[in-house]
Structures are given as C-alpha cells and as structure tokens.
Amino acid sequence: MSDRYGLQSRFPANQHFVSAVEVSMNGIELRDRAFIAAIAQGRKPNSSVGKVLDCYRVPGELERHLKAAR
C-alpha cells in the first residue's frame, strides 16, 4: 500500500502511536484514534464517509416520499 501521508516511516504497522496516551472513554476520541492509526498503518479506516453515505440515503428517500404524498 502507498504511504500517502508519510506516516508509515514514523509509525510502524505493528505499533500504535497513541499507545503512550491515557486510555479514553470518549467515543469520538477513540474513533479518531482508530482512524489515524488505520491511516498510519496504510489500511482503510473503519469509520469512513463511504460507510456513512448509506445511512443518509434512507432519510433522503423517506423525505422524498413524504413530500410526494403531500
């Protein structure tokens, strides 16, 4: 995989660079850490825009149906 952001040389794939940081119970912070770790390791992040788009399609379709029913 390519290292678009030049992170692999600074953070080897088998080492999380956030390991020295205190453990967090904040869901957003944990998601952000996992996102950055995935990029640093050259893999696709679990939380990505592509995965969220499907979630927005359903409300969009519902809105169109409700407007058409008026």
DOLUM-621108 format. One record per atom (N, C-alpha, C): atom name; z, x, y. Coordinates in Angstrom, 3 decimals, padded with zeros to 6 digits, m for minus. Last residue first. Example, Ala and Ser with C-alpha at 12.3 -4.5 7.8 and 13.67 -1.06 7.14 Angstrom:
# residues 2
<node><atom>N</atom><zz>007.080</zz><xx>012.850</xx><yy>m002.250</yy></node>
<node><atom>CA</atom><zz>007.140</zz><xx>013.670</xx><yy>m001.060</yy></node>
<node><atom>C</atom><zz>007.870</zz><xx>012.900</xx><yy>000.030</yy></node>
<node><atom>N</atom><zz>007.800</zz><xx>013.190</xx><yy>m005.690</yy></node>
<node><atom>CA</atom><zz>007.800</zz><xx>012.300</xx><yy>m004.500</yy></node>
<node><atom>C</atom><zz>007.800</zz><xx>013.200</xx><yy>m003.300</yy></node>
# end
This chain:
# residues 70
<node><atom>N</atom><zz>m000.170</zz><xx>m047.748</xx><yy>014.737</yy></node>
<node><atom>CA</atom><zz>000.222</zz><xx>m048.498</xx><yy>015.961</yy></node>
<node><atom>C</atom><zz>m000.843</zz><xx>m049.410</xx><yy>016.424</yy></node>
<node><atom>N</atom><zz>m001.144</zz><xx>m046.194</xx><yy>012.739</yy></node>
<node><atom>CA</atom><zz>m000.623</zz><xx>m047.513</xx><yy>012.389</yy></node>
<node><atom>C</atom><zz>m000.254</zz><xx>m048.358</xx><yy>013.603</yy></node>
<node><atom>N</atom><zz>m001.714</zz><xx>m043.773</xx><yy>013.894</yy></node>
<node><atom>CA</atom><zz>m002.846</zz><xx>m044.617</xx><yy>013.491</yy></node>
<node><atom>C</atom><zz>m002.388</zz><xx>m046.038</xx><yy>013.176</yy></node>
<node><atom>N</atom><zz>000.835</zz><xx>m042.726</xx><yy>014.199</yy></node>
<node><atom>CA</atom><zz>000.046</zz><xx>m043.036</xx><yy>015.404</yy></node>
<node><atom>C</atom><zz>m001.106</zz><xx>m043.964</xx><yy>015.065</yy></node>
<node><atom>N</atom><zz>001.514</zz><xx>m042.376</xx><yy>011.510</yy></node>
<node><atom>CA</atom><zz>002.296</zz><xx>m043.284</xx><yy>012.338</yy></node>
<node><atom>C</atom><zz>001.547</zz><xx>m043.684</xx><yy>013.611</yy></node>
<node><atom>N</atom><zz>m000.386</zz><xx>m040.463</xx><yy>010.725</yy></node>
<node><atom>CA</atom><zz>m000.361</zz><xx>m041.778</xx><yy>010.083</yy></node>
<node><atom>C</atom><zz>000.390</zz><xx>m042.793</xx><yy>010.935</yy></node>
<node><atom>N</atom><zz>000.356</zz><xx>m038.280</xx><yy>012.359</yy></node>
<node><atom>CA</atom><zz>m000.985</zz><xx>m038.860</xx><yy>012.468</yy></node>
<node><atom>C</atom><zz>m001.023</zz><xx>m040.269</xx><yy>011.874</yy></node>
<node><atom>N</atom><zz>002.966</zz><xx>m037.809</xx><yy>011.368</yy></node>
<node><atom>CA</atom><zz>002.772</zz><xx>m038.197</xx><yy>012.765</yy></node>
<node><atom>C</atom><zz>001.398</zz><xx>m038.857</xx><yy>012.961</yy></node>
<node><atom>N</atom><zz>002.354</zz><xx>m037.010</xx><yy>008.758</yy></node>
<node><atom>CA</atom><zz>003.158</zz><xx>m038.203</xx><yy>008.993</yy></node>
<node><atom>C</atom><zz>002.974</zz><xx>m038.712</xx><yy>010.422</yy></node>
<node><atom>N</atom><zz>001.013</zz><xx>m034.618</xx><yy>009.282</yy></node>
<node><atom>CA</atom><zz>000.300</zz><xx>m035.730</xx><yy>008.649</yy></node>
<node><atom>C</atom><zz>001.042</zz><xx>m037.045</xx><yy>008.869</yy></node>
<node><atom>N</atom><zz>003.157</zz><xx>m033.170</xx><yy>010.391</yy></node>
<node><atom>CA</atom><zz>001.929</zz><xx>m033.393</xx><yy>011.151</yy></node>
<node><atom>C</atom><zz>001.128</zz><xx>m034.558</xx><yy>010.601</yy></node>
<node><atom>N</atom><zz>005.022</zz><xx>m033.024</xx><yy>008.309</yy></node>
<node><atom>CA</atom><zz>005.347</zz><xx>m033.792</xx><yy>009.525</yy></node>
<node><atom>C</atom><zz>004.118</zz><xx>m034.084</xx><yy>010.379</yy></node>
<node><atom>N</atom><zz>003.281</zz><xx>m031.457</xx><yy>006.509</yy></node>
<node><atom>CA</atom><zz>003.782</zz><xx>m032.795</xx><yy>006.161</yy></node>
<node><atom>C</atom><zz>004.184</zz><xx>m033.577</xx><yy>007.408</yy></node>
<node><atom>N</atom><zz>002.855</zz><xx>m028.992</xx><yy>007.820</yy></node>
<node><atom>CA</atom><zz>001.731</zz><xx>m029.896</xx><yy>007.532</yy></node>
<node><atom>C</atom><zz>002.202</zz><xx>m031.316</xx><yy>007.257</yy></node>
<node><atom>N</atom><zz>005.112</zz><xx>m027.473</xx><yy>007.934</yy></node>
<node><atom>CA</atom><zz>004.715</zz><xx>m028.188</xx><yy>009.143</yy></node>
<node><atom>C</atom><zz>003.563</zz><xx>m029.160</xx><yy>008.906</yy></node>
<node><atom>N</atom><zz>005.246</zz><xx>m026.294</xx><yy>005.460</yy></node>
<node><atom>CA</atom><zz>006.353</zz><xx>m027.169</xx><yy>005.884</yy></node>
<node><atom>C</atom><zz>005.983</zz><xx>m027.994</xx><yy>007.113</yy></node>
<node><atom>N</atom><zz>003.052</zz><xx>m024.620</xx><yy>005.464</yy></node>
<node><atom>CA</atom><zz>003.034</zz><xx>m025.816</xx><yy>004.613</yy></node>
<node><atom>C</atom><zz>004.124</zz><xx>m026.807</xx><yy>005.017</yy></node>
<node><atom>N</atom><zz>003.981</zz><xx>m022.542</xx><yy>007.146</yy></node>
<node><atom>CA</atom><zz>002.936</zz><xx>m023.459</xx><yy>007.601</yy></node>
<node><atom>C</atom><zz>002.868</zz><xx>m024.738</xx><yy>006.766</yy></node>
<node><atom>N</atom><zz>005.711</zz><xx>m020.838</xx><yy>005.861</yy></node>
<node><atom>CA</atom><zz>006.286</zz><xx>m021.894</xx><yy>006.696</yy></node>
<node><atom>C</atom><zz>005.240</zz><xx>m022.943</xx><yy>007.083</yy></node>
<node><atom>N</atom><zz>004.198</zz><xx>m018.929</xx><yy>004.629</yy></node>
<node><atom>CA</atom><zz>005.003</zz><xx>m019.806</xx><yy>003.790</yy></node>
<node><atom>C</atom><zz>005.565</zz><xx>m020.990</xx><yy>004.571</yy></node>
<node><atom>N</atom><zz>003.048</zz><xx>m017.625</xx><yy>006.830</yy></node>
<node><atom>CA</atom><zz>002.203</zz><xx>m018.310</xx><yy>005.853</yy></node>
<node><atom>C</atom><zz>002.970</zz><xx>m019.281</xx><yy>004.978</yy></node>
<node><atom>N</atom><zz>005.182</zz><xx>m016.351</xx><yy>008.033</yy></node>
<node><atom>CA</atom><zz>004.578</zz><xx>m017.504</xx><yy>008.696</yy></node>
<node><atom>C</atom><zz>003.742</zz><xx>m018.306</xx><yy>007.707</yy></node>
<node><atom>N</atom><zz>007.752</zz><xx>m015.515</xx><yy>005.652</yy></node>
<node><atom>CA</atom><zz>006.560</zz><xx>m015.212</xx><yy>006.422</yy></node>
<node><atom>C</atom><zz>005.990</zz><xx>m016.493</xx><yy>007.017</yy></node>
<node><atom>N</atom><zz>010.136</zz><xx>m014.189</xx><yy>003.797</yy></node>
<node><atom>CA</atom><zz>010.010</zz><xx>m015.158</xx><yy>004.892</yy></node>
<node><atom>C</atom><zz>008.825</zz><xx>m014.755</xx><yy>005.752</yy></node>
<node><atom>N</atom><zz>009.596</zz><xx>m012.061</xx><yy>002.095</yy></node>
<node><atom>CA</atom><zz>009.800</zz><xx>m013.397</xx><yy>001.539</yy></node>
<node><atom>C</atom><zz>009.642</zz><xx>m014.468</xx><yy>002.609</yy></node>
<node><atom>N</atom><zz>007.022</zz><xx>m009.644</xx><yy>002.952</yy></node>
<node><atom>CA</atom><zz>008.329</zz><xx>m010.272</xx><yy>003.170</yy></node>
<node><atom>C</atom><zz>008.403</zz><xx>m011.662</xx><yy>002.541</yy></node>
<node><atom>N</atom><zz>005.344</zz><xx>m007.471</xx><yy>000.772</yy></node>
<node><atom>CA</atom><zz>005.236</zz><xx>m008.690</xx><yy>001.560</yy></node>
<node><atom>C</atom><zz>006.621</zz><xx>m009.326</xx><yy>001.725</yy></node>
<node><atom>N</atom><zz>006.115</zz><xx>m003.939</xx><yy>001.130</yy></node>
<node><atom>CA</atom><zz>005.854</zz><xx>m005.155</xx><yy>000.360</yy></node>
<node><atom>C</atom><zz>005.848</zz><xx>m006.364</xx><yy>001.286</yy></node>
<node><atom>N</atom><zz>006.918</zz><xx>m001.529</xx><yy>002.241</yy></node>
<node><atom>CA</atom><zz>005.499</zz><xx>m001.762</xx><yy>002.032</yy></node>
<node><atom>C</atom><zz>005.185</zz><xx>m002.983</xx><yy>001.186</yy></node>
<node><atom>N</atom><zz>009.462</zz><xx>m001.114</xx><yy>002.981</yy></node>
<node><atom>CA</atom><zz>009.130</zz><xx>m000.768</xx><yy>001.600</yy></node>
<node><atom>C</atom><zz>007.665</zz><xx>m001.039</xx><yy>001.268</yy></node>
<node><atom>N</atom><zz>009.448</zz><xx>m002.111</xx><yy>005.545</yy></node>
<node><atom>CA</atom><zz>009.716</zz><xx>m000.687</xx><yy>005.358</yy></node>
<node><atom>C</atom><zz>009.324</zz><xx>m000.220</xx><yy>003.961</yy></node>
<node><atom>N</atom><zz>009.094</zz><xx>m004.820</xx><yy>004.949</yy></node>
<node><atom>CA</atom><zz>008.049</zz><xx>m004.091</xx><yy>005.666</yy></node>
<node><atom>C</atom><zz>008.214</zz><xx>m002.595</xx><yy>005.459</yy></node>
<node><atom>N</atom><zz>011.558</zz><xx>m005.307</xx><yy>003.678</yy></node>
<node><atom>CA</atom><zz>010.294</zz><xx>m005.514</xx><yy>002.957</yy></node>
<node><atom>C</atom><zz>009.157</zz><xx>m004.760</xx><yy>003.632</yy></node>
<node><atom>N</atom><zz>013.378</zz><xx>m004.794</xx><yy>005.757</yy></node>
<node><atom>CA</atom><zz>013.400</zz><xx>m003.964</xx><yy>004.551</yy></node>
<node><atom>C</atom><zz>012.094</zz><xx>m004.101</xx><yy>003.773</yy></node>
<node><atom>N</atom><zz>012.738</zz><xx>m006.885</xx><yy>007.493</yy></node>
<node><atom>CA</atom><zz>012.495</zz><xx>m005.499</xx><yy>007.909</yy></node>
<node><atom>C</atom><zz>012.480</zz><xx>m004.571</xx><yy>006.713</yy></node>
<node><atom>N</atom><zz>013.553</zz><xx>m009.075</xx><yy>005.897</yy></node>
<node><atom>CA</atom><zz>012.189</zz><xx>m008.990</xx><yy>006.416</yy></node>
<node><atom>C</atom><zz>011.848</zz><xx>m007.546</xx><yy>006.774</yy></node>
<node><atom>N</atom><zz>016.264</zz><xx>m008.566</xx><yy>005.521</yy></node>
<node><atom>CA</atom><zz>015.383</zz><xx>m008.596</xx><yy>004.349</yy></node>
<node><atom>C</atom><zz>013.924</zz><xx>m008.453</xx><yy>004.773</yy></node>
<node><atom>N</atom><zz>017.126</zz><xx>m008.820</xx><yy>008.182</yy></node>
<node><atom>CA</atom><zz>017.287</zz><xx>m007.544</xx><yy>007.465</yy></node>
<node><atom>C</atom><zz>016.354</zz><xx>m007.475</xx><yy>006.265</yy></node>
<node><atom>N</atom><zz>016.529</zz><xx>m011.513</xx><yy>008.650</yy></node>
<node><atom>CA</atom><zz>015.872</zz><xx>m010.472</xx><yy>009.432</yy></node>
<node><atom>C</atom><zz>015.962</zz><xx>m009.115</xx><yy>008.746</yy></node>
<node><atom>N</atom><zz>018.280</zz><xx>m012.733</xx><yy>006.842</yy></node>
<node><atom>CA</atom><zz>016.835</zz><xx>m012.929</xx><yy>006.698</yy></node>
<node><atom>C</atom><zz>016.076</zz><xx>m011.842</xx><yy>007.439</yy></node>
<node><atom>N</atom><zz>020.707</zz><xx>m011.914</xx><yy>007.969</yy></node>
<node><atom>CA</atom><zz>020.354</zz><xx>m011.498</xx><yy>006.605</yy></node>
<node><atom>C</atom><zz>018.857</zz><xx>m011.633</xx><yy>006.368</yy></node>
<node><atom>N</atom><zz>020.576</zz><xx>m013.231</xx><yy>010.435</yy></node>
<node><atom>CA</atom><zz>020.644</zz><xx>m011.772</xx><yy>010.390</yy></node>
<node><atom>C</atom><zz>020.244</zz><xx>m011.252</xx><yy>009.014</yy></node>
<node><atom>N</atom><zz>020.614</zz><xx>m015.879</xx><yy>009.546</yy></node>
<node><atom>CA</atom><zz>019.457</zz><xx>m015.380</xx><yy>010.305</yy></node>
<node><atom>C</atom><zz>019.429</zz><xx>m013.862</xx><yy>010.268</yy></node>
<node><atom>N</atom><zz>023.134</zz><xx>m016.080</xx><yy>008.262</yy></node>
<node><atom>CA</atom><zz>021.882</zz><xx>m016.269</xx><yy>007.533</yy></node>
<node><atom>C</atom><zz>020.662</zz><xx>m015.717</xx><yy>008.237</yy></node>
<node><atom>N</atom><zz>025.836</zz><xx>m014.066</xx><yy>008.411</yy></node>
<node><atom>CA</atom><zz>024.923</zz><xx>m014.779</xx><yy>009.288</yy></node>
<node><atom>C</atom><zz>023.566</zz><xx>m014.871</xx><yy>008.596</yy></node>
<node><atom>N</atom><zz>027.490</zz><xx>m012.434</xx><yy>007.145</yy></node>
<node><atom>CA</atom><zz>027.396</zz><xx>m013.768</xx><yy>006.562</yy></node>
<node><atom>C</atom><zz>026.463</zz><xx>m014.641</xx><yy>007.401</yy></node>
<node><atom>N</atom><zz>026.986</zz><xx>m008.972</xx><yy>006.469</yy></node>
<node><atom>CA</atom><zz>026.943</zz><xx>m010.104</xx><yy>007.384</yy></node>
<node><atom>C</atom><zz>026.883</zz><xx>m011.401</xx><yy>006.592</yy></node>
<node><atom>N</atom><zz>028.453</zz><xx>m005.799</xx><yy>006.110</yy></node>
<node><atom>CA</atom><zz>027.935</zz><xx>m006.996</xx><yy>005.465</yy></node>
<node><atom>C</atom><zz>028.031</zz><xx>m008.166</xx><yy>006.438</yy></node>
<node><atom>N</atom><zz>027.539</zz><xx>m003.116</xx><yy>008.336</yy></node>
<node><atom>CA</atom><zz>028.514</zz><xx>m004.023</xx><yy>007.738</yy></node>
<node><atom>C</atom><zz>027.825</zz><xx>m005.245</xx><yy>007.137</yy></node>
<node><atom>N</atom><zz>025.179</zz><xx>m000.628</xx><yy>007.382</yy></node>
<node><atom>CA</atom><zz>025.606</zz><xx>m001.663</xx><yy>008.308</yy></node>
<node><atom>C</atom><zz>026.575</zz><xx>m002.601</xx><yy>007.594</yy></node>
<node><atom>N</atom><zz>024.137</zz><xx>001.008</xx><yy>005.520</yy></node>
<node><atom>CA</atom><zz>025.318</zz><xx>001.511</xx><yy>006.214</yy></node>
<node><atom>C</atom><zz>025.885</zz><xx>000.488</xx><yy>007.193</yy></node>
<node><atom>N</atom><zz>021.841</zz><xx>m000.298</xx><yy>004.660</yy></node>
<node><atom>CA</atom><zz>022.982</zz><xx>m000.231</xx><yy>003.759</yy></node>
<node><atom>C</atom><zz>024.250</zz><xx>000.257</xx><yy>004.436</yy></node>
<node><atom>N</atom><zz>019.483</zz><xx>m000.487</xx><yy>005.915</yy></node>
<node><atom>CA</atom><zz>020.572</zz><xx>m001.254</xx><yy>006.516</yy></node>
<node><atom>C</atom><zz>021.846</zz><xx>m001.160</xx><yy>005.672</yy></node>
<node><atom>N</atom><zz>017.561</zz><xx>000.787</xx><yy>004.477</yy></node>
<node><atom>CA</atom><zz>018.072</zz><xx>001.487</xx><yy>005.643</yy></node>
<node><atom>C</atom><zz>019.175</zz><xx>000.727</xx><yy>006.347</yy></node>
<node><atom>N</atom><zz>017.602</zz><xx>000.989</xx><yy>001.057</yy></node>
<node><atom>CA</atom><zz>017.625</zz><xx>000.048</xx><yy>002.172</yy></node>
<node><atom>C</atom><zz>018.258</zz><xx>000.744</xx><yy>003.359</yy></node>
<node><atom>N</atom><zz>015.566</zz><xx>002.871</xx><yy>m001.011</yy></node>
<node><atom>CA</atom><zz>016.762</zz><xx>002.908</xx><yy>m000.175</yy></node>
<node><atom>C</atom><zz>016.639</zz><xx>001.890</xx><yy>000.952</yy></node>
<node><atom>N</atom><zz>013.197</zz><xx>003.104</xx><yy>m002.331</yy></node>
<node><atom>CA</atom><zz>014.380</zz><xx>002.795</xx><yy>m003.138</yy></node>
<node><atom>C</atom><zz>015.675</zz><xx>002.780</xx><yy>m002.330</yy></node>
<node><atom>N</atom><zz>011.335</zz><xx>003.804</xx><yy>m000.379</yy></node>
<node><atom>CA</atom><zz>011.256</zz><xx>002.476</xx><yy>m001.007</yy></node>
<node><atom>C</atom><zz>012.503</zz><xx>002.120</xx><yy>m001.803</yy></node>
<node><atom>N</atom><zz>012.742</zz><xx>005.481</xx><yy>002.528</yy></node>
<node><atom>CA</atom><zz>012.146</zz><xx>005.474</xx><yy>001.184</yy></node>
<node><atom>C</atom><zz>012.267</zz><xx>004.103</xx><yy>000.523</yy></node>
<node><atom>N</atom><zz>012.125</zz><xx>005.478</xx><yy>005.720</yy></node>
<node><atom>CA</atom><zz>012.965</zz><xx>004.682</xx><yy>004.833</yy></node>
<node><atom>C</atom><zz>012.322</zz><xx>004.620</xx><yy>003.461</yy></node>
<node><atom>N</atom><zz>010.310</zz><xx>007.158</xx><yy>006.935</yy></node>
<node><atom>CA</atom><zz>011.688</zz><xx>007.148</xx><yy>007.437</yy></node>
<node><atom>C</atom><zz>012.639</zz><xx>006.432</xx><yy>006.493</yy></node>
<node><atom>N</atom><zz>007.972</zz><xx>006.669</xx><yy>005.612</yy></node>
<node><atom>CA</atom><zz>008.441</zz><xx>008.051</xx><yy>005.666</yy></node>
<node><atom>C</atom><zz>009.887</zz><xx>008.122</xx><yy>006.142</yy></node>
<node><atom>N</atom><zz>007.669</zz><xx>003.936</xx><yy>006.020</yy></node>
<node><atom>CA</atom><zz>007.959</zz><xx>004.435</xx><yy>004.679</yy></node>
<node><atom>C</atom><zz>008.452</zz><xx>005.871</xx><yy>004.689</yy></node>
<node><atom>N</atom><zz>006.928</zz><xx>003.301</xx><yy>008.601</yy></node>
<node><atom>CA</atom><zz>008.334</zz><xx>003.187</xx><yy>008.239</yy></node>
<node><atom>C</atom><zz>008.659</zz><xx>003.833</xx><yy>006.899</yy></node>
<node><atom>N</atom><zz>004.487</zz><xx>002.978</xx><yy>009.874</yy></node>
<node><atom>CA</atom><zz>005.050</zz><xx>004.310</xx><yy>009.767</yy></node>
<node><atom>C</atom><zz>006.507</zz><xx>004.321</xx><yy>009.336</yy></node>
<node><atom>N</atom><zz>003.250</zz><xx>000.555</xx><yy>009.799</yy></node>
<node><atom>CA</atom><zz>004.234</zz><xx>000.748</xx><yy>010.857</yy></node>
<node><atom>C</atom><zz>004.912</zz><xx>002.123</xx><yy>010.796</yy></node>
<node><atom>N</atom><zz>001.503</zz><xx>000.559</xx><yy>007.635</yy></node>
<node><atom>CA</atom><zz>001.017</zz><xx>000.223</xx><yy>008.974</yy></node>
<node><atom>C</atom><zz>001.972</zz><xx>000.617</xx><yy>010.080</yy></node>
<node><atom>N</atom><zz>000.981</zz><xx>001.999</xx><yy>005.069</yy></node>
<node><atom>CA</atom><zz>002.206</zz><xx>002.041</xx><yy>005.861</yy></node>
<node><atom>C</atom><zz>001.831</zz><xx>001.818</xx><yy>007.319</yy></node>
<node><atom>N</atom><zz>m000.559</zz><xx>000.348</xx><yy>002.287</yy></node>
<node><atom>CA</atom><zz>m000.603</zz><xx>001.115</xx><yy>003.518</yy></node>
<node><atom>C</atom><zz>000.724</zz><xx>001.015</xx><yy>004.259</yy></node>
<node><atom>N</atom><zz>000.000</zz><xx>000.831</xx><yy>m001.183</yy></node>
<node><atom>CA</atom><zz>000.000</zz><xx>000.000</xx><yy>000.000</yy></node>
<node><atom>C</atom><zz>000.000</zz><xx>000.872</xx><yy>001.242</yy></node>
# end
